[in-house]
Structure formats: C-alpha cells, structure tokens
C-alpha cells in the first residue's frame, strides 16, 4: 500500500465499485485497507506512540462515507514531536475529503476525558490498535474496560437517559417513512449502547437476531452512501428505490419492511436489557436490617404472578398442558400495567400447545381483555410478537407485520396501527353493546392490507375465517365481517356525499343492517382515525360522522318499529332449576349447585393429581342459585362471589313462580377462579346465607381484601369512567338500565347495593363480562311493579353512575 492519497483512493474505489455487495466482508476489507494506509502514514514512530481506531471505525464498521474516529496515543513526548506525528496522519486524510474525528492524548488524558464524557467513554470501549506501539493500545483498552465495569452502576443510568432522550428527539425508526438509521430508537446507536451494557457484565441483551439486525442497518447505510454519494444516515423517500435496487430488493416497501424488522429486534432487545439493568441495580442497593432474599411473588391470574416488576409464570405452571396460558399471562400483564418477562414468553412460545380451533371461551375472553387494557397492551403485544406468539394465534398477522404505509397521514406501520386502534377503541367501549366485537374489529380492520386488492374486501374474507377460528358464532362472525368490510364507510360518506339526500343515508343503513353494527362502526371510525394521526380526525369530521350516524340510526329504528316489537316470554326453567327452586321454597334458604364446564381442565392434569387428597379445581363452572324472593339477593350473592375471588363471566337473574307456592329467584352464573382453587359449594352457600341475614359484613370484607391486594392490583388504570344509560325501548314491563364499566372485584355488588338503596326491584338482570368490560342490563320496577316514570328513571341512572365513580 502506497502512502500517497491517490493510491489509497484507487484501492478504495475498486473495493466499493467492484461488484461486491454491502455486507460485513466489504466493511472489514474497507477497514483493512484503511488501517494499512494509516499505518504507512504514521511510519515508525517508536515505542510510546500508537494510532488507535475508536467508535465505529474501531468496530470495523466503515461505511463508504463514514468518518474516521482516531486517537493518537502517546506517553508524554514533546509537543512539537507529537504535533508533527499528528500532521503526518491527519493532513492526508483531509486531502482526500474524508471526515475525521481526531484527538491526541496521553493514557491519563484519555481516562480523564472518558470520565467526564460518556460519548468518549463509549468510543474507547471499541478501541482497536491500528499502528505504532500495540502494548500502549492494549493497556488503554484494559484500563477502559476495568473502569467501565467499576463505574457501571453510575454510568449505565446515564447511558439509559441518553438513549431515551435520543428516542424523544428522533422518534422510533420502525415507524418513520424517512428513518434515521443511526439516531432513531432501534437504530445503530441503540445497538452500540447494548454492546456497552454487555461490556459492563451487569446484564446482556437477547442475542437472537440482534447481530443480524445490526448488520441489516449497516448494509442499508452502505447502500445509501453509495447511491447518494454523500455521508448521512437518513433514508429519504427519494433515495429508497435506488437503495432497494442496490440491495437487490423488489421495491422501496420491501426495503422499509426490512429496516423496520431490524429496528423492532433492536428496540425489543433494548426494552428487555434495560429492565434487566434496573433489576440488577435495585438488587445491589443495600437494604439495612434485611437479609437478601428473592423478590416476593403476587398472584395475578391462574399460574401467573408478578415478581420484581415483571409478570412471570407461577412455579406450578405447566405451559405444555395449558394452551390458554400465553393469553392469560398477556392479559394479566396488560391489566396490571407490567411487562411480560422474556423467560416466561420464551417458555410459553416453546412449550404451549396451539389453541384448539375453535378457541375455548376462556381464550377468547383473555384475548379481549388484553386488547381492552389500554396503552399497556401495546408493550405486551409487541413482546408477544417478538417471540412469535402473535403469529401463532393469528397466522395472517405475518403479512401486516412491519408493513409500511406510504400515506403521510399515517404515523404507524400497519401492525402498530392495528394495536393502536384497539387501544383507542378501548376508550369507547362504554358506547357499544358489544365491546368484545369492537375491540376485535379494531385489531383486524386493516388485516387485508397484507394482500393485493381492496383491503376492506380482502379483510372481510380474512376476518370471517379468523372469527370462526376464535370461536365466535355465526351472528357475531357476520357482524365482525360487516364492520371490517365497511370500516371506511362512515368517514368517506360523511365527508364526500350529501347527507341531505335520502339516498345517501338509505345506502348507509342498508350496508350496515342494524343499529348494533352502526354503533360499532361509529366507535371504530373514531378509533381508526385517532390511531392514524392528528391530521386524520377533527371536530368537523366528527360532527359530520355523528350526523350521518344519527340519520342512519333513525332509518334503522324506523324499520324496527314497523316490524313491531313485543315482549318475549321468559324461557321455561330447566329441570335442574325447577328442582333447586322447589328445594329453596321448602327450606326457606339458598340452594346452589356447581356444574363443571367440560373445557376447563385438560385430562392430563387430572391424571397427574391421581392419588392426591385434593386435586386442582376447574377454572370455570356454572353456578346455579335458587332462593325465596327477598330484598338484597343480588348484592349479597355478588359480594360473596367477590369475597371468594370468583370472576363473573356471565349471569342471569330472574323470578319464577312455583305453582301453588310463590316466587323464587333463580341466579344462573358462569364464574371462574381469579387464581387458585374454586371454593367448596357448601362454603359458598353458608356465606350467602350469612350475607342475607346480615351476619357477614360484605362491604367491610371487600374493603379489607382490596387494601391487602392494592400493591399487586393495578387493574383499570386509565380506563374510561363507568357509563349508565337507559334503554327506553328495551321493555314495556320494566325500566331497563344499562351499565358499562371496567370489570373489577365487587363491581356487581356495588351496582346491586345501589339499586337496593334506591328502593327499586330488580325483576331480572343480564350480566356479561366481555374481556375487561362489564356490560350489564337490569330490568327494574318501582314499588307498584310498573316501570319507573321517565324523570325518576333518569335520576336513578345519574345516581348509579355517581355511585360507581363516573
């Protein structure tokens, strides 16, 4: 290698234009010829002088237009001699127009600079000998690594703050149409920060795919430098087609998707690594008077616990025999606002069997609970996606994962837009009768964008298949398909058509079909627009859409009125219900039966418990309670179930008249253990009898339980407030009060208590829990057995909403 600049320049040009593609071999070769040239420039400087590459050059990651990070290290020679040595190297580099980041320091000066400047410290961690005295470079590297490890408890929080500040300034690489490959979150600087964490020995980043992701971003940067002929890290729109061609990719979308996938890997690795750093640093803090011990575990759901700020699996969990466990753990984590620990995710991904098709009811409920958890669902969902659990649940998700959206109105990739839409929909579940359908439609409304053609039409087909896979019945599947097919209908019609033309409104009403679907579309339209970006929704658009919904709703309601509505007769009780009712009348007290749901426990789990005194109870049962009609039944029964940590999935309360005897109340519940075993039926009956006679103080016991578990229970954080409304056309024989609220222990007790205190009689009730949301309807009458007067009914609704904290 000649020392002349033109000799090096020719060799460099041959390397970069000789046909070899971007990749580690070419970067290493570029670093190699640069090393040789710089060594020839320095010449024989004798002992005590070394030329050291730092930063990206130190890692051998030279892109075509990268600057050179160089340190001229010396042991204290005269100023003139050192300056002459530096000039021998710096000026030829400048003559070639190569950017140079240079410094001249003694080892002591280098250490002091590193102590005061984190960027200098990080650069020196990658110090690599280029020329001169190798022992001087080796000694500096040894001291820098030792100092970094000694100072890691102090420097790592500083590094984390710098990473977060950079993310705030530059955004997330995987969602930007013109991403900065280096500075944005998930970019090359974050990958370098993870190397520094690993060098500290305090924590290490997940290795799966991390090196490949880093190589991908470097390859793209190489191609960007060559196609534009200039240094830079921003992948501008006008350069993307050329860069894609240089990398032999089909088009700019394929390029962006590859970049986004790499950034996702780096971002997720950063999330996991920084949580581990925090855990290690917390464990190192002295706790006076306390012996070291493992972090306590707080139960969150069946076989799911919280430990040290993360959601982990219980020691008794057996993922290989519990296909619902991944969804149960994800829902618990999102509801608690905690991250899912990576070891738990990996264990479930490796061991949990696929969900049966159609999904069992528990899986569907946990899925909806996850989607309805608000902002916390985003991190949990992305962690599941990183470990392959999402595509295992929804195979069509793979086609929208990391897919870019060229419309500048969109701020997210398709996959992130879908989960963000579900988050926005979660704030609107009080407005619809079927929150579960709203949340699932929000998640899947753009699922067709992974295929050619009109994504709404394609999405309808996909959603029909997915809904059946999830276990929705034919009617719900049709509703979901209609909502996905027409998810753009309201916004496009409201802003592009004359709403005063009856044909416009009639067309919308015919496409929607019924008022339930219309309210789902209205809520989804808002959620979709808000998740798109600030330019996609405004007060003007909201007003136009609301006007269209009102007009279409009037048309649909008119058609319903023409068909005529009549009160349906109550279904005849089952033989089991009649038997219990007769026994309750005879004994004068509550009678109940527990009927196991067949889907709740794998046969293998039962076999494993053979020979033991008490095997695990099923996680869900049908609970039927019969008792003579009397005041306070609903709050008493709901309070007892809450005290026993039973989650009410659905309930039906109604009065039946026994011939020749009188009215008996029948309460048909579907319940599941929040965690642990189900209580014995005899214990439930005894506590219910005590609650009815007043010897069991349900409010005090519920308050005590809430205080005891306040640390572990963070459910409902950020949930929309409860909403209580009247359904004027719901019944001719009673006033129908609809309650939509965040499901929580004791919620049904508080509703029942408030209705009792208001002096109304609950004729019947329809209680359902859809994911994290309770959607309850109560048919009440006044003391005269008639519906409440309109003003009194409106006042009751306001009082009930106030009692629930709305």
Beta strands, then each sheet from edge to edge (+ up, - down):
strand 1: 49-53
strand 2: 68-74
strand 3: 100-106
strand 4: 128-132
strand 5: 297-301
strand 6: 304-307
strand 7: 310-313
strand 8: 339-340
strand 9: 591-596
strand 10: 620-628
strand 11: 646-658
strand 12: 662-673
strand 13: 723-726
strand 14: 735-742
strand 15: 761-770
strand 16: 773-781
sheet 1: 3+ 2+ 1- 4+
sheet 2: 5+ 6- 7+ 8+
sheet 3: 9+ 10- 12+ 11- 15+ 16- 14+ 13-
end
